[in-house]
Amino acid sequence: MQLKNCPRCGKLFSSSGRGLCSQCLQEDARDYDLVRTYLRKNPGANMVEVNRETGVELGKIEEFIRQGRLLSYSKLQVACEICGEPITGGRLCDDCRRGFRSEESEPEKPGVKGRVHLERRRGGGLS
């Protein structure tokens, strides 16, 4: 275990891989329970209503949605980080995820990456 500063509150804590101190983790668990309980009673609620009625910050609610913790409440949506389409979980919509994967699997184009740039920088030519 290593000592880290909690990114949320700044407190020094012994990290076990979770990324937040125990107090912030407890706060997240409490906030998640508030949101989940409210949504069970009000399944058609949107993020603004959940925020207003529970007091949980919109950013935290969005984080819970992106983590996939509120998938059963499909009315809650966030925007795809690339195209802005509404999604019910994660960071990318299916179309952007497919496009992202196909770009990753394309073969490297000669002269674009890697050693070529280093050779040019050092004054050498293409080999």
PyMOL commands that set and color helices and strands:
alter all, ss='L'
color gray80, all
select helices_A, chain A and resi 22-41+47-54+58-66+94-105+115-122
alter helices_A, ss='H'
color red, helices_A
select strands_A, chain A and resi 2-5+12-15+78-79+86-87
alter strands_A, ss='S'
color yellow, strands_A
deselect
rebuild
show_as cartoon
